[in-house]
Amino acid sequence: MIFCSNTNNALFYSSVDDINDKVWQSLACENNIYFNRNFLKSVEKNHPKITFSYIVLIDKNQNPIAFSSIQIVDFHIDAIKNDLEILLRKVKNIGRKLHILPNKKPLKILISGNTFISGEHGIFIKKNQNKKVIIKELAKAILHFVNSDKKLKKEIDAFLLKDFINESLFITDELKDYNYHPFLVEPNMKFDLFENWQTFDDYLASMKTKFRVKAKKALQLSAEIKIENVTTINIQDQLPKMTALYKKVSSNADFNLGDFNLETYLDLKEKFGENYILKTYWLQNKIVGFISGIINQNSLDAHFVGIDYQLNREYAIYQRMLYDYVEIAINKNLSTINFGRTASEIKSSVGAKAQDLTMYVRHKKSITNRILKLFLQRIQPTPFQEKSPFKN
């Protein structure tokens, strides 16, 4: 546990349980799942290797006006496996020769945002607040939080505020005054559903012939797959197999800030019931995949999936999953699906569009921070061919 003294405009908490009801009621943020204490507690409880903290900003009358979830994680540079690897290796070698990057140990990063999920889920600001002022106050509060603890001040290598949509950049660019550098990684793939879709067949009918044929072929290839709803009753039997499948997918990812503990699903199912989507995919009594996601207001947010890659092509497992997300959203009369990062092209063929998400990073050492700025200017999201699957 990290102790941090409160300031005139910021309160610091080491656990969700420490935040009293009055603060939650004043913030009125819990209708957004990602700022709901049950969601935050489920993630905190099941990831003991991550240090969780929470910042509540207050006004001059001591009223809560903003909230940020903080996680401190160990990030292994060597774990990045995409086309940035060669460039990273050069930066890493220079940094280590100059003794400004740790030699073998991982970077310790403080993150404002959700470590496991793409999107603006790190900072909640109440209505009618000056958001530019709030973002500056948050930057100062984070610095105070680290500097208040001698051990933390020594250990933290960098600060990361993650996943801001383009419409927020006029606010978050205030972070540049605090030596944060913006950069883009892979976009979130966002799917806006048509209002006139009542059924999955309506969705198929709105597609161009080429994409409708592709969809029907995937449904045909996956026809043997049986899909089972995961409940609080059967989840414990399935979690070990689901975890094995998840690890196959996460090991192929280009960029991971941490490994998700699937035991979290049990809490999320208990707390959110049918609003937490969890389904397993079976072939001849063998689990070959799973999907997870949450209904947050008018959106279905896809979370982690697991896939048996050896059978994926033959049975179109992943494609079927994407179409199942679409069908779930239509049946529940939702307006958007956030498919998250990765596999952008196939998500595009289903109907999703790329939504840029900007991160801001700052290294605690000024020289390293200047090198970091030059390095980040070279980072670009992986290009992909965006599809237009609909007639209109």
Sequence and secondary structure as in RCSB ss.txt:
>XXXX:A:sequence
MIFCSNTNNALFYSSVDDINDKVWQSLACENNIYFNRNFLKSVEKNHPKITFSYIVLIDKNQNPIAFSSIQIVDF
HIDAIKNDLEILLRKVKNIGRKLHILPNKKPLKILISGNTFISGEHGIFIKKNQNKKVIIKELAKAILHFVNSDK
KLKKEIDAFLLKDFINESLFITDELKDYNYHPFLVEPNMKFDLFENWQTFDDYLASMKTKFRVKAKKALQLSAEI
KIENVTTINIQDQLPKMTALYKKVSSNADFNLGDFNLETYLDLKEKFGENYILKTYWLQNKIVGFISGIINQNSL
DAHFVGIDYQLNREYAIYQRMLYDYVEIAINKNLSTINFGRTASEIKSSVGAKAQDLTMYVRHKKSITNRILKLF
LQRIQPTPFQEKSPFKN
>XXXX:A:secstr
       SSEEEESSGGGS HHHHHHHT TTSGGG HHHHHHHHHT TTSEEEEEEEE TTS EEEEEEEEEEEE
 GGG  STTHHHHHHHHHHHHHTT S SSS EEEEEES SSS SS SEEE TTS HHHHHHHHHHHHHHHHHTSH
HHHHH  EEEEEEE GGGHHHHGGGGGGT EEEE S EEEEE  TT  SHHHHHHTB HHHHHHHHHHHHHTTT 
EEEE  TTTHHHHHHHHHHHHHHHHTT S  S    TTHHHHHHHHHGGGEEEEEEEETTEEEEEEEEEEETTEE
EEEEEEE HHHHHHHTHHHHHHHHHHHHHHHTT SEEE  SS HHHHHHHT EEE  EEEEEESSHHHHHHHHHH
HTT           B  
